[in-house]
């Protein structure tokens, strides 16, 4: 049975459209050009950070984050950047008696924002910077498993990427849900892995509650 649900952050809970737009502005690149290159890099199976290298060879993402912060333009997100189904989905899943968490590849700053937004609504908030391990490394999902009071086989990891979320979480013994939104899911959705690996494929996080209930009924 599924007893715990853990959510990725970017393009699962948070719509990153505005944030990547500000990166295009920072680089001095038209937003549609940046977005086109972003899609091309994903389609080629490359690391998204290669996008920055295409426009500025030698680009250091961590250093540029600090430069942006020093310039008064830090990376940020807030309530208005959450996908519209997020709050209702969390409320419903908690009412269902499920243990809830958020865990993704995020900076310390992003972790602080996540805690401001979600501390009262979930049981765990963990980031790659907190744990010194990032997806898709097995160590990241080992940290998730350590923090969750359920077995890996009782945990559902929800994300928008097959490569960073679904495949490694499944390899760690977890159930998975692939949500169809954002650039990665849009590009990967019809791939063989995206169709075969997830326990659930959903268009909205609101589908999780009935899908989990039906799954658990079958497992009783």
Helices and strands as residue ranges (DSSP letters): E 4-7, H 17-27, H 31-43, H 50-55, H 61-70, G 79-81, H 86-95, E 99-104, H 108-118, E 124-127, H 128-131, H 138-147, G 152-154, E 155-159, I 162-166, H 167-171, E 175-179, H 182-188, H 192-196, E 200-202, H 207-219
